[in-house]
Amino acid sequence: MAYVNILKLCVGADSVEDLVDWQESQRHRWPKGCAVHVTRMWPKREAEVLAGGSLYWVIKGVILARQRIVGLEKIDGADGVQRCALVLDAEVIRTEGAARRPFQGWRYLDPAESPRDLPKGREREDALPPELAQALAEIGLR
């Protein structure tokens, strides 16, 4: 079975380090080796997401990282609304930068359109400034 990724804005983070630091501070609340992100909508393409998909994080208008999705769980909010918990592998993998316009919620991301992982040893490189990444994307160079 083919897989599909999910694309999500990382609200409140200015960098991949912010995401990693926040997840580290919450680690005591989650299953060992996992991170959890709760979202409102349940993926209709659940089987494809679970067949090898990742959650790609958009930080300041640029995809910069991903985490492998290892499960989906139903969560009841304090308001009585049922939500979807994306259970993620704890490892945050840096990717090549790819500009994205703002959007609400999350979107499916085809693997063919997903940015590549940064090679080992380049994980700490700074991403391109968002304006430059956007300009390169618009002319088809990123």
C-alpha positions in Angstrom: 0.0 0.0 0.0 1.2 3.5 -0.8 1.6 6.0 2.0 0.7 9.6 2.4 2.2 12.3 4.7 0.5 15.1 6.6 1.5 18.7 6.5 0.9 20.9 9.6 1.9 24.4 10.8 4.1 24.4 13.9 2.4 27.3 15.6 4.4 29.1 18.2 7.8 27.8 17.1 10.5 30.0 15.5 12.9 27.1 14.8 13.2 23.3 14.8 15.0 23.7 18.1 11.8 25.3 19.6 9.8 22.3 18.5 12.3 19.8 19.9 12.6 21.8 23.2 8.8 21.9 23.6 8.4 18.2 22.9 11.2 17.4 25.4 9.3 19.4 28.1 6.2 17.4 27.4 7.9 13.9 27.1 6.6 12.9 30.6 3.0 13.0 29.3 3.5 10.7 26.4 4.3 7.0 25.7 8.0 6.2 25.8 9.8 7.0 22.6 6.8 9.0 21.2 5.5 12.5 20.9 1.8 13.4 20.5 0.1 16.1 18.6 -3.6 16.6 18.9 -5.6 17.9 16.0 -9.3 18.3 15.4 -9.9 16.2 12.3 -9.4 12.5 11.8 -7.6 11.5 8.6 -10.0 9.9 6.1 -6.9 8.3 4.5 -5.9 6.6 7.8 -4.5 3.4 6.3 -2.3 5.4 4.0 -1.0 7.7 6.8 -0.2 4.6 8.9 1.5 2.8 6.0 4.7 4.9 6.5 3.6 8.5 6.6 5.2 11.4 8.4 4.0 14.7 9.9 5.9 17.5 8.1 6.3 20.6 10.2 6.0 24.1 8.6 7.9 26.6 10.7 7.7 30.3 9.8 6.4 29.4 6.3 9.0 26.8 5.5 8.9 22.9 5.9 11.9 22.2 8.0 11.3 18.9 9.8 9.3 15.8 10.0 8.3 13.0 12.4 7.2 9.5 11.5 3.5 8.9 12.4 3.3 5.6 14.3 -0.3 5.7 15.4 -3.6 7.6 15.6 -5.7 7.7 18.8 -9.1 9.1 19.6 -9.0 11.8 22.4 -12.0 13.3 24.1 -11.4 17.0 24.8 -12.5 18.8 27.9 -15.2 20.4 25.8 -16.6 16.9 24.8 -15.4 17.1 21.2 -13.5 14.1 20.0 -10.1 14.8 18.4 -7.3 12.9 16.8 -4.0 12.4 18.5 -1.2 11.9 16.0 1.3 9.6 17.8 4.8 10.4 16.4 8.2 8.9 16.7 10.1 11.1 19.1 12.9 11.6 16.5 12.6 15.0 14.8 14.2 14.7 11.3 15.4 17.9 9.6 14.4 18.3 6.0 15.4 20.5 3.2 13.5 23.8 3.4 10.4 24.1 1.2 8.2 27.2 1.4 4.5 26.9 2.1 1.8 29.5 2.3 -0.3 29.6 5.6 -3.3 27.3 5.9 -5.6 26.1 8.6 -5.6 22.6 10.1 -3.5 20.1 8.2 -3.2 18.9 4.6 -2.1 15.7 3.0 1.3 15.8 1.4 2.2 13.4 -1.4 5.6 11.7 -0.9 6.7 12.9 -4.3 6.1 16.5 -3.2 7.8 16.1 0.2 11.2 17.6 0.8 14.1 15.3 1.3 15.7 14.6 4.6 18.9 16.5 5.2 22.0 14.2 4.9 23.6 13.1 8.1 25.9 15.9 9.4 23.9 18.7 7.9 21.0 18.6 10.4 22.2 21.7 12.1 22.4 23.9 9.0 20.2 27.0 9.0 17.3 26.9 6.6 17.1 29.4 3.8 15.3 32.6 4.7 11.6 32.2 4.0 11.6 34.8 1.3 14.5 33.1 -0.6 12.9 29.6 -0.2 9.6 31.0 -1.5 11.3 32.6 -4.5 13.2 29.4 -5.4 10.0 27.4 -5.0 8.1 29.7 -7.3 10.7 29.3 -10.1 10.9 25.5 -9.5 14.4 25.3 -8.0 13.4 23.9 -4.6 
